[in-house]
Amino acid sequence: MNRLGIAGEIIKYYDKWERSEKNDLVFWLKKYVSDAYPECKNLLEHGTSRGSSTALIQRIMEMTGSKKDSVFSWLNMGRADVKIPFIKLCKLADALNIELDEFLKKQE
């Protein structure tokens, strides 16, 4: 099927999102948010992981307009069936000024 224009691009990215695994999405989400906001880095060696987790969740809430419980479920690896919604991932890419493809690749 030949997809043209913006609709085709959206479908292409949505298909990639559907095939993506939660652990990859979470990995890249944490990386790019913590790159943009150093207070979100998980600094276990400094005993600040709780504060960095709170900062990460707060930043994601701000960027996506989502509630804390929603963001927590997206990051919770024990909830394999709850993946970051496609439109929220788009909002994150826009807020972080990165290409959507950056979230949709496999971990390196």
Order of alpha helices (4+ residues) and beta strands (2+ residues): alpha-alpha-alpha-alpha-alpha
